[in-house]
């Protein structure tokens, strides 16, 4: 039996990839916040921060998120991509995570725009959330707060901290308020045990190493990533309602752009490209 720590196991398995610098701790406030601070201190791309528990984990729109201690893979990957492909990094992590779950369980989760892995409903209930992703981008390196934000040039390298929380081993003690909307990997593998968090991390980062390298290599990598996301999408082809804050948009999700934006065909027949918003999957008419 391997008595090494999960961090040791991951670091050993990831030697030779860009993600070999795995820093696994028992507890922190937010791995995303930690990664952004490391970037400001000059840390290189490829650092992966993992925590058994986050006391201030956060999601989109400033939401907080609490996971059972040790029950989820909670990590943030520090990247420094060119601005031209920075928006595609969330897609890359989502696809890599879905590929990892499928590799280790034989069960293929789907991708819900903009940032969730879900297990599809059976028609009588909603899709249940397996993982959530939050990417946070720091200012371009050449920008100064005193001079204001500027649009980065395509070749400028940005700091992107991509955080992901994957529900791994929740057992039967799922909080009642999550039972109908969330699922964990062990629920998909039952009665067999779920893969370890270390194995899931290594498999995900191995896929991400390949996907990210393809993004950096040129437009073909972006196109390949778009295709992989489309194939796993739970959103494309569905009737959706998108909360845009001031109003709602209802229509059919028809495509994803290279930047990860959702293309929706409205009830009036025109197409709108949505950069951000909360999506609800609606039942067919």
N, C-alpha and C positions, 0 to 999 in steps of 0.2 A: 504493500500500500504506500502511495506517495505521500510523505509527510511534509513536503515543501508547502510554503504558503501559496495562495492563489496568485499573488503577484509574481513570485518566483517562477511558477509554472508558465504564466503568460509570457514573461520576459524571455524565458528559454525558448518557447515555441515560436516567438516572433523575431528571433535573431535573423538578420538578413532582410527584414522589411523596414519600411520607414517608421513603423510603429513599435519599435522594440523598447522604447523608454516608457514603461508602464509603472505608474506610481499609485499603489493601492493602499488606502488608509481605512481605518475603522469608521471614522466619522468626520464630516466636514459640513460647512454651511451649504455651499453650492459648488459643485465641480466646475460649472460654467464660470462662476465668478473667480474661482481659483485659477482657471486656465487663462482668463483675460488678464489677470494680474501677472501671471508668469510671462505672458507675451509682452506686457509693458516693461518687464524687467529684462527683456531680450532673449527669452527662451526660444529655441529653434522649433520649427515645425515638427510634428510627429509625437510630441508628448501626449500621453494618454493618462488622464486622471480618473481613478475609480474609487468609489466609496461604498462601504457596506450600508451606510446610512447618511442621508442628508437632512440637516435640520432646517434648511431654508431652500429646498429644491424649488425650482420655478418652472412654469410653463409659459405658453403664449399669453399675451395680453396681461402680463404681470400676475398670473394665477400662481398659487402655491400648490405643491404636490408632496404628499407624504406617502411613502411606501413602507411595507413591513420590513423591519430591520433584517438584512440578509436575504430577503425574499426576491430582490430584483437586482438586475445588473444596471448600476447607475454610473455612467461614465461620460467624460467629455474628451473630445479629440481636438487638439490644437493644430490648425492648418494655416498656411500662409499662401493661398492660391493667388494667381493673377486675377485682377478684377473681372476680366472677361469671362472667367468660369466660376467665380466665387459663388454666384447664386445657385450653381448646380451641385454644390457640395452637400446640401441637405438631401437632394435626390440620391446622391451616391451613397450616403450613409443609410438611407432608408432601404435602398435596393440591397446593399451588403447585409443589413440586418435580416431582411426577409430571406435572403439566400442562406444565411447561417442557420436560421431556425429550420428551414427546409432540409438542409444538409444533415442536421443533428436529430431531427424528429420524423422526417418523412412527411410532415404536414406543412403546407404552403400558405402562410398568411398573405393577406392582401394589403395594399397601400391606399389609405384614405388621404386625399388632399386636405390640408397642405402638409401634415407632419405626423401622421399616425400609422402604425401597423395595426391591422384589425383581423379578427377572425370572423368570416362571413356568417350572417344570420341564416337561419333555415327557411326564411320567408315569413315566419310567424313572429320574429323578433328582430331587434336591431343588430347590426354588427357590434362586436364587443372589442374593446381596445386592448391590444397586447403590448403596445409600446408607443411612446411619444418622443418626439424629437424637437429640440429647440436650438436653432443656430443663432448666434449673436456675433455681429460684425463690429470690429473696432474701426476707428477713423483711419483713413489712409495715412501711411507713415509720414508723408510730407506735409500733412495738414497740421495747423496749429489752432488751438481753441480760440486764441485771440483774433485770428484772421477768419474764423468761420469755416464751415464745412465746404469742401469743393468736390465736384464729381471726379472720381478717380479715373485716370487714364486706363485703357484696357490692360496695359502691361504692369501697372502698379500692383504690388502685392499687398493684399489685405490680411488682417488678422481675423480668422473665423474660428470661433469656438463652437463646435457642434456637440451638443449634449444629447444623450439618449438614455431613456429608462425603459428597460424591458422587464416585464413581469415574468419571473422565472419559476419560483417555487413558493406558491401561496398556500398549498394544501387545501383543506376544506374550510379553513377559517377566513373566508372572504367576507369583508364587511358587507352588511346587508345593503348599504347604499351603493355598492359597486357590483353586486352579484349579477345584475342584468346588463351592465355596461362594460365590464372588464373581464379579462380572461388571462390566465398565466400559462406559461409553457407546460407546466406539470399537468394542467387540465387537458392539454392536447395529447400528452403522452400516457396518461393514466390507463392501465395500472403500472406501466413502467415508470421509473423515476425520470425526472427532467435531467437534461445534461447540466453539468456544473456551470457556474457563472464564468469560470476561467476558460472552459472549453468554448462556451458561447462567445466570449470576448475574442479569443484567438481566431475562431472561424470567421467572425464578422470582420475583424481587422485584416485578415488575409484577403478576403474578398474586396475590402475597401482599398487595400494597397494596389490591387489590380485596377479597380475602377478609377481611382484617383490618378494613377499614372496615365491612364487613357485620356482623362480630361486634360491633363497637362500637355499631352502629345499633340492635340489639335482638334479640329471640328469633328472628325470622325468619332472621337471618344464621347463627345457631347451627344451626337446622334445615337450612338450605341446605348448610352445611358438612358436617353429618352425612350428608346424602344423597350428596354428592360423594365422601366417604370410603367409604361403603358401596359405591358403584358401582365403585370401584377396588380394593376389598378383596381380598386374597389369602387372608384368614383366615376371613371369614364363610362359613358353610356347610361348613367343613372340620372333620374330627375333629382335635382338638388335645390335646396334653399340656402342662400349664402347671406349671412348677417354682415352687412357692410357698415354697421354702426348707425348711420342716419336712416337707412332703409334696408329692405331685403331685396335680393335678386332671386327669381325663380326661373329655372330653365333646365336644360339638359347639358351635362358636362360632356364636351366632345373632344377635347385635346389638352395637351400640356406643352408649354413652350420650352425652349432651351433654358430659359431662366427659371423654370419651375412654376410659371404662372398658369392658371387654369383658364381654358377657353370655354365659355358657356354660350350655348344658343338659347336665346330668350324666347319667351312665349310669343313675342312679336316677330320672331324669325331672324333678328340680327344677332351678331356675335360680339360678346364682350370678353376682354381679357382681364382677369382678376389677379392682382398681385398678392392680396392678403384678405382674409375673411374666414369666419367660422362656417363650416359646411354641415348641413344636415342632409342625409340621404332620405329621399322621399319614396314612398311606395309608388309603383307604376299606376297610371290612371286607369 
